[in-house]
Amino acid sequence: MDTIEFMLRDDHVALCVLLKLTGIASSGGQGKLMIANGDVTVDGQPESRKTAKIRAGQTVQCLGQTVRVVAAAA
């Protein structure tokens, strides 16, 4: 399983945008489709909200890839 570390510069990022920025989805629309299909979990729980606010410390999994969201250094 691949793990990607995503540096969060703001307070949060929308889940569908995170999938796009990490390259798991080729577009925001594809990310929304993955979420709607039930392919995405946040902290081990299924997530169906396309624009769920993902914050530092959370872990997102989709299609065998894991994204650890970390706060950018101040």
PyMOL Python script that loads the backbone (N, CA, C, O; Angstrom):
from pymol import cmd

cmd.read_pdbstr("""\
ATOM      1  N   MET A   1       0.850  -1.182   0.000  1.00  0.00           N
ATOM      2  CA  MET A   1       0.000   0.000   0.000  1.00  0.00           C
ATOM      3  C   MET A   1       0.890   1.238   0.000  1.00  0.00           C
ATOM      4  O   MET A   1       1.784   1.369   0.835  1.00  0.00           O
ATOM      5  N   ASP A   2       0.641   2.137  -0.933  1.00  0.00           N
ATOM      6  CA  ASP A   2       1.421   3.372  -1.033  1.00  0.00           C
ATOM      7  C   ASP A   2       0.932   4.393  -0.020  1.00  0.00           C
ATOM      8  O   ASP A   2      -0.268   4.509   0.229  1.00  0.00           O
ATOM      9  N   THR A   3       1.877   5.137   0.566  1.00  0.00           N
ATOM     10  CA  THR A   3       1.520   6.209   1.488  1.00  0.00           C
ATOM     11  C   THR A   3       2.062   7.529   0.947  1.00  0.00           C
ATOM     12  O   THR A   3       3.240   7.644   0.608  1.00  0.00           O
ATOM     13  N   ILE A   4       1.185   8.509   0.877  1.00  0.00           N
ATOM     14  CA  ILE A   4       1.523   9.848   0.408  1.00  0.00           C
ATOM     15  C   ILE A   4       1.386  10.785   1.600  1.00  0.00           C
ATOM     16  O   ILE A   4       0.407  10.712   2.343  1.00  0.00           O
ATOM     17  N   GLU A   5       2.370  11.669   1.782  1.00  0.00           N
ATOM     18  CA  GLU A   5       2.266  12.666   2.839  1.00  0.00           C
ATOM     19  C   GLU A   5       1.883  13.993   2.193  1.00  0.00           C
ATOM     20  O   GLU A   5       2.610  14.511   1.345  1.00  0.00           O
ATOM     21  N   PHE A   6       0.742  14.539   2.597  1.00  0.00           N
ATOM     22  CA  PHE A   6       0.237  15.794   2.030  1.00  0.00           C
ATOM     23  C   PHE A   6       0.415  16.911   3.036  1.00  0.00           C
ATOM     24  O   PHE A   6      -0.101  16.842   4.152  1.00  0.00           O
ATOM     25  N   MET A   7       1.160  17.955   2.634  1.00  0.00           N
ATOM     26  CA  MET A   7       1.385  19.112   3.506  1.00  0.00           C
ATOM     27  C   MET A   7       0.217  20.083   3.379  1.00  0.00           C
ATOM     28  O   MET A   7      -0.023  20.637   2.306  1.00  0.00           O
ATOM     29  N   LEU A   8      -0.496  20.286   4.458  1.00  0.00           N
ATOM     30  CA  LEU A   8      -1.673  21.153   4.479  1.00  0.00           C
ATOM     31  C   LEU A   8      -1.253  22.567   4.841  1.00  0.00           C
ATOM     32  O   LEU A   8      -0.723  22.801   5.927  1.00  0.00           O
ATOM     33  N   ARG A   9      -1.485  23.506   3.944  1.00  0.00           N
ATOM     34  CA  ARG A   9      -1.082  24.894   4.177  1.00  0.00           C
ATOM     35  C   ARG A   9      -2.183  25.716   4.847  1.00  0.00           C
ATOM     36  O   ARG A   9      -1.897  26.707   5.519  1.00  0.00           O
ATOM     37  N   ASP A  10      -3.434  25.310   4.667  1.00  0.00           N
ATOM     38  CA  ASP A  10      -4.570  26.026   5.250  1.00  0.00           C
ATOM     39  C   ASP A  10      -5.130  25.229   6.419  1.00  0.00           C
ATOM     40  O   ASP A  10      -4.533  24.244   6.856  1.00  0.00           O
ATOM     41  N   ASP A  11      -6.280  25.664   6.920  1.00  0.00           N
ATOM     42  CA  ASP A  11      -6.949  24.984   8.025  1.00  0.00           C
ATOM     43  C   ASP A  11      -7.485  23.618   7.605  1.00  0.00           C
ATOM     44  O   ASP A  11      -7.470  22.668   8.388  1.00  0.00           O
ATOM     45  N   HIS A  12      -7.963  23.530   6.352  1.00  0.00           N
ATOM     46  CA  HIS A  12      -8.531  22.274   5.859  1.00  0.00           C
ATOM     47  C   HIS A  12      -8.488  22.264   4.330  1.00  0.00           C
ATOM     48  O   HIS A  12      -8.199  23.275   3.690  1.00  0.00           O
ATOM     49  N   VAL A  13      -8.786  21.084   3.764  1.00  0.00           N
ATOM     50  CA  VAL A  13      -8.905  20.933   2.312  1.00  0.00           C
ATOM     51  C   VAL A  13     -10.114  20.032   2.055  1.00  0.00           C
ATOM     52  O   VAL A  13     -10.358  19.088   2.807  1.00  0.00           O
ATOM     53  N   ALA A  14     -10.865  20.322   1.000  1.00  0.00           N
ATOM     54  CA  ALA A  14     -12.021  19.492   0.654  1.00  0.00           C
ATOM     55  C   ALA A  14     -11.523  18.120   0.191  1.00  0.00           C
ATOM     56  O   ALA A  14     -10.507  18.022  -0.497  1.00  0.00           O
ATOM     57  N   LEU A  15     -12.234  17.083   0.566  1.00  0.00           N
ATOM     58  CA  LEU A  15     -11.831  15.717   0.251  1.00  0.00           C
ATOM     59  C   LEU A  15     -11.633  15.507  -1.247  1.00  0.00           C
ATOM     60  O   LEU A  15     -10.625  14.930  -1.655  1.00  0.00           O
ATOM     61  N   CYS A  16     -12.572  15.962  -2.072  1.00  0.00           N
ATOM     62  CA  CYS A  16     -12.450  15.760  -3.522  1.00  0.00           C
ATOM     63  C   CYS A  16     -11.230  16.496  -4.082  1.00  0.00           C
ATOM     64  O   CYS A  16     -10.599  16.018  -5.025  1.00  0.00           O
ATOM     65  N   VAL A  17     -10.897  17.646  -3.512  1.00  0.00           N
ATOM     66  CA  VAL A  17      -9.717  18.407  -3.941  1.00  0.00           C
ATOM     67  C   VAL A  17      -8.446  17.675  -3.510  1.00  0.00           C
ATOM     68  O   VAL A  17      -7.475  17.629  -4.265  1.00  0.00           O
ATOM     69  N   LEU A  18      -8.443  17.109  -2.320  1.00  0.00           N
ATOM     70  CA  LEU A  18      -7.286  16.354  -1.834  1.00  0.00           C
ATOM     71  C   LEU A  18      -6.970  15.183  -2.761  1.00  0.00           C
ATOM     72  O   LEU A  18      -5.806  14.933  -3.074  1.00  0.00           O
ATOM     73  N   LEU A  19      -8.000  14.470  -3.197  1.00  0.00           N
ATOM     74  CA  LEU A  19      -7.785  13.343  -4.107  1.00  0.00           C
ATOM     75  C   LEU A  19      -7.156  13.808  -5.415  1.00  0.00           C
ATOM     76  O   LEU A  19      -6.313  13.115  -5.984  1.00  0.00           O
ATOM     77  N   LYS A  20      -7.562  14.969  -5.884  1.00  0.00           N
ATOM     78  CA  LYS A  20      -6.996  15.518  -7.113  1.00  0.00           C
ATOM     79  C   LYS A  20      -5.549  15.974  -6.894  1.00  0.00           C
ATOM     80  O   LYS A  20      -4.671  15.655  -7.696  1.00  0.00           O
ATOM     81  N   LEU A  21      -5.304  16.706  -5.830  1.00  0.00           N
ATOM     82  CA  LEU A  21      -3.968  17.249  -5.577  1.00  0.00           C
ATOM     83  C   LEU A  21      -2.920  16.166  -5.341  1.00  0.00           C
ATOM     84  O   LEU A  21      -1.743  16.368  -5.643  1.00  0.00           O
ATOM     85  N   THR A  22      -3.332  15.029  -4.809  1.00  0.00           N
ATOM     86  CA  THR A  22      -2.390  13.939  -4.548  1.00  0.00           C
ATOM     87  C   THR A  22      -2.230  13.016  -5.741  1.00  0.00           C
ATOM     88  O   THR A  22      -1.403  12.104  -5.710  1.00  0.00           O
ATOM     89  N   GLY A  23      -3.013  13.238  -6.802  1.00  0.00           N
ATOM     90  CA  GLY A  23      -2.887  12.427  -8.002  1.00  0.00           C
ATOM     91  C   GLY A  23      -3.662  11.121  -7.961  1.00  0.00           C
ATOM     92  O   GLY A  23      -3.579  10.330  -8.900  1.00  0.00           O
ATOM     93  N   ILE A  24      -4.409  10.879  -6.901  1.00  0.00           N
ATOM     94  CA  ILE A  24      -5.230   9.667  -6.834  1.00  0.00           C
ATOM     95  C   ILE A  24      -6.354   9.769  -7.858  1.00  0.00           C
ATOM     96  O   ILE A  24      -6.694   8.784  -8.513  1.00  0.00           O
ATOM     97  N   ALA A  25      -6.924  10.954  -7.994  1.00  0.00           N
ATOM     98  CA  ALA A  25      -7.948  11.227  -9.009  1.00  0.00           C
ATOM     99  C   ALA A  25      -7.350  12.191 -10.033  1.00  0.00           C
ATOM    100  O   ALA A  25      -6.579  13.083  -9.680  1.00  0.00           O
ATOM    101  N   SER A  26      -7.706  12.005 -11.287  1.00  0.00           N
ATOM    102  CA  SER A  26      -7.166  12.883 -12.327  1.00  0.00           C
ATOM    103  C   SER A  26      -7.881  14.229 -12.373  1.00  0.00           C
ATOM    104  O   SER A  26      -7.376  15.183 -12.965  1.00  0.00           O
ATOM    105  N   SER A  27      -9.059  14.308 -11.748  1.00  0.00           N
ATOM    106  CA  SER A  27      -9.811  15.563 -11.703  1.00  0.00           C
ATOM    107  C   SER A  27     -10.684  15.573 -10.451  1.00  0.00           C
ATOM    108  O   SER A  27     -10.881  14.544  -9.805  1.00  0.00           O
ATOM    109  N   GLY A  28     -11.201  16.755 -10.121  1.00  0.00           N
ATOM    110  CA  GLY A  28     -12.110  16.852  -8.985  1.00  0.00           C
ATOM    111  C   GLY A  28     -13.373  16.040  -9.203  1.00  0.00           C
ATOM    112  O   GLY A  28     -13.925  15.465  -8.265  1.00  0.00           O
ATOM    113  N   GLY A  29     -13.828  15.997 -10.461  1.00  0.00           N
ATOM    114  CA  GLY A  29     -15.018  15.213 -10.794  1.00  0.00           C
ATOM    115  C   GLY A  29     -14.798  13.728 -10.576  1.00  0.00           C
ATOM    116  O   GLY A  29     -15.680  13.031 -10.074  1.00  0.00           O
ATOM    117  N   GLN A  30     -13.620  13.244 -10.952  1.00  0.00           N
ATOM    118  CA  GLN A  30     -13.316  11.829 -10.739  1.00  0.00           C
ATOM    119  C   GLN A  30     -13.234  11.547  -9.240  1.00  0.00           C
ATOM    120  O   GLN A  30     -13.675  10.495  -8.776  1.00  0.00           O
ATOM    121  N   GLY A  31     -12.667  12.495  -8.481  1.00  0.00           N
ATOM    122  CA  GLY A  31     -12.611  12.339  -7.029  1.00  0.00           C
ATOM    123  C   GLY A  31     -13.998  12.246  -6.422  1.00  0.00           C
ATOM    124  O   GLY A  31     -14.242  11.420  -5.542  1.00  0.00           O
ATOM    125  N   LYS A  32     -14.909  13.091  -6.889  1.00  0.00           N
ATOM    126  CA  LYS A  32     -16.290  13.051  -6.400  1.00  0.00           C
ATOM    127  C   LYS A  32     -16.946  11.713  -6.715  1.00  0.00           C
ATOM    128  O   LYS A  32     -17.702  11.181  -5.903  1.00  0.00           O
ATOM    129  N   LEU A  33     -16.655  11.167  -7.902  1.00  0.00           N
ATOM    130  CA  LEU A  33     -17.209   9.869  -8.287  1.00  0.00           C
ATOM    131  C   LEU A  33     -16.668   8.762  -7.391  1.00  0.00           C
ATOM    132  O   LEU A  33     -17.419   7.877  -6.982  1.00  0.00           O
ATOM    133  N   MET A  34     -15.382   8.801  -7.082  1.00  0.00           N
ATOM    134  CA  MET A  34     -14.778   7.804  -6.180  1.00  0.00           C
ATOM    135  C   MET A  34     -15.447   7.849  -4.813  1.00  0.00           C
ATOM    136  O   MET A  34     -15.736   6.809  -4.219  1.00  0.00           O
ATOM    137  N   ILE A  35     -15.691   9.060  -4.318  1.00  0.00           N
ATOM    138  CA  ILE A  35     -16.347   9.221  -3.018  1.00  0.00           C
ATOM    139  C   ILE A  35     -17.766   8.675  -3.078  1.00  0.00           C
ATOM    140  O   ILE A  35     -18.192   7.955  -2.175  1.00  0.00           O
ATOM    141  N   ALA A  36     -18.505   9.012  -4.140  1.00  0.00           N
ATOM    142  CA  ALA A  36     -19.886   8.548  -4.293  1.00  0.00           C
ATOM    143  C   ALA A  36     -19.958   7.027  -4.404  1.00  0.00           C
ATOM    144  O   ALA A  36     -20.927   6.415  -3.955  1.00  0.00           O
ATOM    145  N   ASN A  37     -18.928   6.415  -5.004  1.00  0.00           N
ATOM    146  CA  ASN A  37     -18.898   4.958  -5.170  1.00  0.00           C
ATOM    147  C   ASN A  37     -18.493   4.232  -3.893  1.00  0.00           C
ATOM    148  O   ASN A  37     -18.511   3.002  -3.852  1.00  0.00           O
ATOM    149  N   GLY A  38     -18.127   4.980  -2.843  1.00  0.00           N
ATOM    150  CA  GLY A  38     -17.743   4.359  -1.574  1.00  0.00           C
ATOM    151  C   GLY A  38     -16.308   3.870  -1.540  1.00  0.00           C
ATOM    152  O   GLY A  38     -15.968   3.004  -0.733  1.00  0.00           O
ATOM    153  N   ASP A  39     -15.455   4.414  -2.411  1.00  0.00           N
ATOM    154  CA  ASP A  39     -14.057   3.983  -2.485  1.00  0.00           C
ATOM    155  C   ASP A  39     -13.146   4.693  -1.496  1.00  0.00           C
ATOM    156  O   ASP A  39     -11.957   4.383  -1.425  1.00  0.00           O
ATOM    157  N   VAL A  40     -13.688   5.655  -0.721  1.00  0.00           N
ATOM    158  CA  VAL A  40     -12.848   6.506   0.124  1.00  0.00           C
ATOM    159  C   VAL A  40     -13.219   6.342   1.597  1.00  0.00           C
ATOM    160  O   VAL A  40     -14.394   6.323   1.965  1.00  0.00           O
ATOM    161  N   THR A  41     -12.177   6.222   2.431  1.00  0.00           N
ATOM    162  CA  THR A  41     -12.388   6.240   3.879  1.00  0.00           C
ATOM    163  C   THR A  41     -11.527   7.342   4.479  1.00  0.00           C
ATOM    164  O   THR A  41     -10.452   7.659   3.969  1.00  0.00           O
ATOM    165  N   VAL A  42     -12.015   7.917   5.570  1.00  0.00           N
ATOM    166  CA  VAL A  42     -11.274   8.927   6.325  1.00  0.00           C
ATOM    167  C   VAL A  42     -11.148   8.398   7.745  1.00  0.00           C
ATOM    168  O   VAL A  42     -12.150   8.131   8.409  1.00  0.00           O
ATOM    169  N   ASP A  43      -9.916   8.249   8.205  1.00  0.00           N
ATOM    170  CA  ASP A  43      -9.638   7.690   9.537  1.00  0.00           C
ATOM    171  C   ASP A  43     -10.346   6.349   9.728  1.00  0.00           C
ATOM    172  O   ASP A  43     -10.860   6.057  10.807  1.00  0.00           O
ATOM    173  N   GLY A  44     -10.367   5.536   8.666  1.00  0.00           N
ATOM    174  CA  GLY A  44     -10.926   4.192   8.742  1.00  0.00           C
ATOM    175  C   GLY A  44     -12.433   4.094   8.599  1.00  0.00           C
ATOM    176  O   GLY A  44     -12.984   2.993   8.623  1.00  0.00           O
ATOM    177  N   GLN A  45     -13.105   5.220   8.450  1.00  0.00           N
ATOM    178  CA  GLN A  45     -14.571   5.225   8.323  1.00  0.00           C
ATOM    179  C   GLN A  45     -14.963   5.653   6.910  1.00  0.00           C
ATOM    180  O   GLN A  45     -14.364   6.579   6.363  1.00  0.00           O
ATOM    181  N   PRO A  46     -15.960   4.994   6.310  1.00  0.00           N
ATOM    182  CA  PRO A  46     -16.415   5.408   4.975  1.00  0.00           C
ATOM    183  C   PRO A  46     -16.858   6.871   4.987  1.00  0.00           C
ATOM    184  O   PRO A  46     -17.513   7.323   5.926  1.00  0.00           O
ATOM    185  N   GLU A  47     -16.495   7.600   3.939  1.00  0.00           N
ATOM    186  CA  GLU A  47     -16.865   9.010   3.849  1.00  0.00           C
ATOM    187  C   GLU A  47     -17.619   9.249   2.549  1.00  0.00           C
ATOM    188  O   GLU A  47     -17.111   8.954   1.467  1.00  0.00           O
ATOM    189  N   SER A  48     -18.831   9.784   2.654  1.00  0.00           N
ATOM    190  CA  SER A  48     -19.657  10.024   1.465  1.00  0.00           C
ATOM    191  C   SER A  48     -19.831  11.508   1.159  1.00  0.00           C
ATOM    192  O   SER A  48     -20.448  11.862   0.154  1.00  0.00           O
ATOM    193  N   ARG A  49     -19.295  12.380   2.013  1.00  0.00           N
ATOM    194  CA  ARG A  49     -19.397  13.828   1.767  1.00  0.00           C
ATOM    195  C   ARG A  49     -18.253  14.254   0.850  1.00  0.00           C
ATOM    196  O   ARG A  49     -17.083  14.176   1.224  1.00  0.00           O
ATOM    197  N   LYS A  50     -18.600  14.698  -0.334  1.00  0.00           N
ATOM    198  CA  LYS A  50     -17.584  15.038  -1.342  1.00  0.00           C
ATOM    199  C   LYS A  50     -16.681  16.184  -0.909  1.00  0.00           C
ATOM    200  O   LYS A  50     -15.498  16.207  -1.250  1.00  0.00           O
ATOM    201  N   THR A  51     -17.229  17.128  -0.164  1.00  0.00           N
ATOM    202  CA  THR A  51     -16.437  18.276   0.258  1.00  0.00           C
ATOM    203  C   THR A  51     -16.150  18.239   1.762  1.00  0.00           C
ATOM    204  O   THR A  51     -16.030  19.285   2.401  1.00  0.00           O
ATOM    205  N   ALA A  52     -16.042  17.037   2.319  1.00  0.00           N
ATOM    206  CA  ALA A  52     -15.719  16.898   3.743  1.00  0.00           C
ATOM    207  C   ALA A  52     -14.417  17.640   4.018  1.00  0.00           C
ATOM    208  O   ALA A  52     -13.477  17.567   3.225  1.00  0.00           O
ATOM    209  N   LYS A  53     -14.361  18.349   5.132  1.00  0.00           N
ATOM    210  CA  LYS A  53     -13.166  19.114   5.488  1.00  0.00           C
ATOM    211  C   LYS A  53     -12.125  18.170   6.092  1.00  0.00           C
ATOM    212  O   LYS A  53     -12.332  17.590   7.158  1.00  0.00           O
ATOM    213  N   ILE A  54     -11.013  18.031   5.391  1.00  0.00           N
ATOM    214  CA  ILE A  54      -9.934  17.176   5.864  1.00  0.00           C
ATOM    215  C   ILE A  54      -8.888  18.065   6.518  1.00  0.00           C
ATOM    216  O   ILE A  54      -8.427  19.040   5.925  1.00  0.00           O
ATOM    217  N   ARG A  55      -8.520  17.721   7.743  1.00  0.00           N
ATOM    218  CA  ARG A  55      -7.598  18.540   8.524  1.00  0.00           C
ATOM    219  C   ARG A  55      -6.311  17.772   8.829  1.00  0.00           C
ATOM    220  O   ARG A  55      -6.246  16.555   8.659  1.00  0.00           O
ATOM    221  N   ALA A  56      -5.305  18.492   9.276  1.00  0.00           N
ATOM    222  CA  ALA A  56      -4.030  17.867   9.641  1.00  0.00           C
ATOM    223  C   ALA A  56      -4.275  16.782  10.686  1.00  0.00           C
ATOM    224  O   ALA A  56      -5.088  16.949  11.595  1.00  0.00           O
ATOM    225  N   GLY A  57      -3.563  15.675  10.542  1.00  0.00           N
ATOM    226  CA  GLY A  57      -3.699  14.557  11.474  1.00  0.00           C
ATOM    227  C   GLY A  57      -4.641  13.475  10.976  1.00  0.00           C
ATOM    228  O   GLY A  57      -4.696  12.392  11.560  1.00  0.00           O
ATOM    229  N   GLN A  58      -5.380  13.743   9.914  1.00  0.00           N
ATOM    230  CA  GLN A  58      -6.308  12.749   9.394  1.00  0.00           C
ATOM    231  C   GLN A  58      -5.631  11.896   8.318  1.00  0.00           C
ATOM    232  O   GLN A  58      -4.651  12.306   7.695  1.00  0.00           O
ATOM    233  N   THR A  59      -6.182  10.708   8.124  1.00  0.00           N
ATOM    234  CA  THR A  59      -5.668   9.780   7.121  1.00  0.00           C
ATOM    235  C   THR A  59      -6.797   9.418   6.171  1.00  0.00           C
ATOM    236  O   THR A  59      -7.891   9.050   6.598  1.00  0.00           O
ATOM    237  N   VAL A  60      -6.519   9.526   4.878  1.00  0.00           N
ATOM    238  CA  VAL A  60      -7.498   9.219   3.838  1.00  0.00           C
ATOM    239  C   VAL A  60      -6.988   8.014   3.060  1.00  0.00           C
ATOM    240  O   VAL A  60      -5.811   7.950   2.703  1.00  0.00           O
ATOM    241  N   GLN A  61      -7.883   7.051   2.797  1.00  0.00           N
ATOM    242  CA  GLN A  61      -7.520   5.887   1.996  1.00  0.00           C
ATOM    243  C   GLN A  61      -8.449   5.784   0.801  1.00  0.00           C
ATOM    244  O   GLN A  61      -9.657   5.992   0.914  1.00  0.00           O
ATOM    245  N   CYS A  62      -7.860   5.457  -0.363  1.00  0.00           N
ATOM    246  CA  CYS A  62      -8.638   5.314  -1.584  1.00  0.00           C
ATOM    247  C   CYS A  62      -7.875   4.433  -2.559  1.00  0.00           C
ATOM    248  O   CYS A  62      -6.714   4.700  -2.867  1.00  0.00           O
ATOM    249  N   LEU A  63      -8.519   3.393  -3.039  1.00  0.00           N
ATOM    250  CA  LEU A  63      -7.964   2.516  -4.062  1.00  0.00           C
ATOM    251  C   LEU A  63      -6.554   2.033  -3.733  1.00  0.00           C
ATOM    252  O   LEU A  63      -5.673   2.055  -4.593  1.00  0.00           O
ATOM    253  N   GLY A  64      -6.340   1.600  -2.500  1.00  0.00           N
ATOM    254  CA  GLY A  64      -5.056   1.052  -2.096  1.00  0.00           C
ATOM    255  C   GLY A  64      -3.991   2.074  -1.772  1.00  0.00           C
ATOM    256  O   GLY A  64      -2.854   1.703  -1.480  1.00  0.00           O
ATOM    257  N   GLN A  65      -4.328   3.353  -1.816  1.00  0.00           N
ATOM    258  CA  GLN A  65      -3.361   4.395  -1.473  1.00  0.00           C
ATOM    259  C   GLN A  65      -3.794   5.089  -0.193  1.00  0.00           C
ATOM    260  O   GLN A  65      -4.984   5.271   0.063  1.00  0.00           O
ATOM    261  N   THR A  66      -2.815   5.469   0.596  1.00  0.00           N
ATOM    262  CA  THR A  66      -3.070   6.155   1.862  1.00  0.00           C
ATOM    263  C   THR A  66      -2.465   7.545   1.810  1.00  0.00           C
ATOM    264  O   THR A  66      -1.330   7.722   1.368  1.00  0.00           O
ATOM    265  N   VAL A  67      -3.231   8.532   2.265  1.00  0.00           N
ATOM    266  CA  VAL A  67      -2.743   9.912   2.321  1.00  0.00           C
ATOM    267  C   VAL A  67      -2.746  10.337   3.796  1.00  0.00           C
ATOM    268  O   VAL A  67      -3.792  10.357   4.446  1.00  0.00           O
ATOM    269  N   ARG A  68      -1.573  10.671   4.302  1.00  0.00           N
ATOM    270  CA  ARG A  68      -1.457  11.231   5.654  1.00  0.00           C
ATOM    271  C   ARG A  68      -1.398  12.744   5.493  1.00  0.00           C
ATOM    272  O   ARG A  68      -0.538  13.265   4.782  1.00  0.00           O
ATOM    273  N   VAL A  69      -2.309  13.444   6.150  1.00  0.00           N
ATOM    274  CA  VAL A  69      -2.370  14.900   6.054  1.00  0.00           C
ATOM    275  C   VAL A  69      -1.621  15.478   7.254  1.00  0.00           C
ATOM    276  O   VAL A  69      -1.956  15.215   8.408  1.00  0.00           O
ATOM    277  N   VAL A  70      -0.591  16.279   6.942  1.00  0.00           N
ATOM    278  CA  VAL A  70       0.211  16.877   7.999  1.00  0.00           C
ATOM    279  C   VAL A  70       0.209  18.400   7.834  1.00  0.00           C
ATOM    280  O   VAL A  70       0.084  18.921   6.726  1.00  0.00           O
ATOM    281  N   ALA A  71       0.350  19.090   8.954  1.00  0.00           N
ATOM    282  CA  ALA A  71       0.384  20.563   8.920  1.00  0.00           C
ATOM    283  C   ALA A  71       1.731  21.018   8.397  1.00  0.00           C
ATOM    284  O   ALA A  71       2.771  20.479   8.774  1.00  0.00           O
ATOM    285  N   ALA A  72       1.705  22.007   7.530  1.00  0.00           N
ATOM    286  CA  ALA A  72       2.946  22.586   7.018  1.00  0.00           C
ATOM    287  C   ALA A  72       3.625  23.352   8.144  1.00  0.00           C
ATOM    288  O   ALA A  72       2.951  23.925   9.001  1.00  0.00           O
ATOM    289  N   ALA A  73       4.942  23.366   8.149  1.00  0.00           N
ATOM    290  CA  ALA A  73       5.692  24.085   9.177  1.00  0.00           C
ATOM    291  C   ALA A  73       5.408  25.586   9.074  1.00  0.00           C
ATOM    292  O   ALA A  73       5.356  26.153   7.983  1.00  0.00           O
ATOM    293  N   ALA A  74       5.228  26.201  10.220  1.00  0.00           N
ATOM    294  CA  ALA A  74       4.907  27.642  10.241  1.00  0.00           C
ATOM    295  C   ALA A  74       6.104  28.491   9.961  1.00  0.00           C
ATOM    296  O   ALA A  74       6.001  29.717   9.943  1.00  0.00           O
TER     297      ALA A  74
END
""", "prot")
cmd.dss("prot")
cmd.show_as("cartoon", "prot")
cmd.util.cbc("prot")
cmd.orient("prot")
